[in-house]
C-alpha cells in the first residue's frame, strides 16, 4: 500500500514497567475533550479502570467512553486489532477516530511494536508511530532496571520520559534520576509526571514527524545535535559516562553513536552499509534513524529508519532542513561497549566507501576501454 501522510493515523505508545503509572496517566488524558476522537488500545478493560466511564458498547471488544473516546482490547494479535479498528471505522461500524494510544504491558519493550508498524505493510499504510511515552517509577527504578532489560529499552526508545512517585522519595531524587535517564537516552524529554489533563492530552495527541510527508522537518525527530553534544561530552570526560549511573546499569550498555558521511552515497552503497551494520550488530541494534544524501537524488534527502534488524523502506523529503547536507545516522544499541560500537560502525563505513570507490573506478575504466575499441 502506498504511503499517504494525510490519511495515516498517528499512534502514541505509552510504556513503563508494572506499577509505574501508565494507566493513571491515560485516565488523566481521557478527561480531556481533546481525546474525543482517540482510540485507546489496552490489554483488558479492567486494567484501565473504565467501569465508571462506560457510556455505550459497540461490540464486545470496543467501548465508547463518556467523552466519545473509544477503548479497545487486544484479543491476541495487535496487527489484526489495528486493522479491524481502521476498517470498522471505514464501514461506519465504529465512530470516527483520528488518533490512537496504545498502552503496552509492563513487561513489553516498545521495539517490536514499532517494528510491527514499520514492517507490516497493512499497518504502515494506515498508521504511523509518532511518540513513545515512558513512565518511570522513581521508587522502584533501580531494582527494576537491574533485573529487567525491558525497563532499560523502554527508556532507550522513549521520546518523552515521565518520572512518577517522586512524592515518595527525597527531594534530590529527581536530579539524580534525570541524569541517569539522560545517560541512557540523551535525546529524551524528561519531566515529572503532571496529571493535569491539559498537560497529558498533548502527549497523547502528538502529531510527530511523518516520514511520508515530503515537506516534513525531521530535525526534532533525529535530534542529531543532542546526540553529537553527548558524544563530545563523553570524549571530554575521557570516555566516562555519567558518574550517577550505578555500575550494574552501566554494565547493561545502552549506547548511541552518530555516523556522519560528507560525500553522497549511492543507493547500492547505502544498502550495502546498512546490511553490514545490521548483520554485525544483530539483536543488539535497537534503533536506527537517519537522513542520507543519496547520489542519485541530489537535493532530496532520504529518510532511513528501522528497529532491531529490520529497516523500513526509504522515504524522501523535498529539501534538506538546513544547509548541512551531510549524511547522518543515529544508532542506538544495547550490550556493545561504546568504543567497540564506534570502531565497528566506522570500520564498516570505511570498507563500504572503499568498496564502492573501487567499483566506480572499475566502471570508469571499462567505459574508457569501450571508447578505445
RAJO-V63566 format. One line per field, one symbol per residue. phi: phi as a letter, one per 20 degrees, with the letter a starting at -180 (. if undefined). Layout:
# RAJO-V63566
phi = ???
This chain:
# RAJO-V63566
phi = .ffcffdfefcdedcqfgnfoffgfffffffeffefdddddcebggfemegfefdbcebfdccdegenfecceefbcfffffffgfffffenecffbcbccdeefgeeefgfffgffedegfffedcbfdbdddedeffdgfffffecfgffffffdfecddedmffdcfgefffffgffffffcfefedbffcefgfefgffecfemedfeefdfdegffflgffffffffffffdlnefgfefggfefffmfccbdedcfefdfgfffffffffffffelffeebcbacdeegfcfncfeedbacleddfgfccdfbffcfedffccdddccncggffffffffffffffffgefffffffffffffffff
